[in-house]
């Protein structure tokens, strides 16, 4: 996961938390739900990036093993 992706996902998560808190404070259920959705979306992006990193690491290990032969 690139640093830019991590920062973007964290910003989206924090923005979602702020929306959720504002929605709770004002009684705006739509804003609260939008904030929760933003947080979920950021979490999903993090998960996808982690899977991509894991697959890349596995590919690198396989390449390393094949180069030894």
C-alpha positions as CSV (number, residue, x, y, z in Angstrom):
1,X,0.0,0.0,0.0
2,X,1.5,3.3,-1.0
3,X,1.8,6.1,1.5
4,X,-0.6,8.2,-0.6
5,X,-3.3,5.4,-0.4
6,X,-2.8,5.1,3.4
7,X,-3.2,8.8,3.9
8,X,-6.2,9.0,1.6
9,X,-8.0,6.1,3.3
10,X,-7.2,7.5,6.8
11,X,-8.6,10.9,5.7
12,X,-11.7,9.3,4.3
13,X,-12.1,7.4,7.6
14,X,-11.6,10.5,9.7
15,X,-14.0,12.5,7.5
16,X,-16.6,9.8,8.0
17,X,-16.1,9.9,11.8
18,X,-16.6,13.6,11.7
19,X,-19.8,13.3,9.7
20,X,-21.1,10.6,11.9
21,X,-20.4,12.7,15.0
22,X,-22.0,15.8,13.5
23,X,-25.0,13.7,12.5
24,X,-25.4,12.4,16.0
25,X,-25.0,15.9,17.5
26,X,-27.6,17.5,15.3
27,X,-30.0,14.5,15.1
28,X,-29.3,14.2,11.3
29,X,-29.7,10.5,10.7
30,X,-28.8,10.9,7.0
31,X,-25.5,12.6,7.8
32,X,-24.7,10.0,10.5
33,X,-25.4,7.2,8.0
34,X,-23.2,8.9,5.4
35,X,-20.4,9.1,7.8
36,X,-20.7,5.4,8.7
37,X,-20.7,4.6,5.0
38,X,-17.6,6.7,4.4
39,X,-15.8,4.8,7.2
40,X,-16.9,1.4,5.8
41,X,-15.6,2.4,2.4
42,X,-12.3,3.5,3.8
43,X,-12.0,0.2,5.7
44,X,-12.8,-1.8,2.5
45,X,-10.1,0.1,0.6
46,X,-7.6,-0.7,3.4
47,X,-8.6,-4.4,3.2
48,X,-8.1,-4.5,-0.6
49,X,-4.8,-2.8,-0.4
50,X,-3.6,-5.2,2.3
51,X,-4.6,-8.2,0.0
52,X,-2.8,-6.6,-2.9
53,X,0.3,-6.2,-0.7
54,X,0.1,-9.8,0.5
55,X,-0.3,-11.1,-3.0
56,X,2.7,-9.0,-4.1
57,X,4.8,-10.4,-1.3
58,X,3.8,-13.9,-2.2
59,X,4.8,-13.4,-5.8
60,X,8.1,-12.0,-4.8
61,X,8.8,-15.0,-2.6
62,X,7.9,-17.4,-5.4
63,X,10.2,-15.5,-7.8
64,X,13.0,-15.7,-5.2
65,X,12.6,-19.4,-4.9
66,X,12.5,-19.9,-8.7
67,X,15.7,-17.8,-9.1
68,X,17.6,-20.0,-6.7
69,X,17.2,-23.0,-9.0
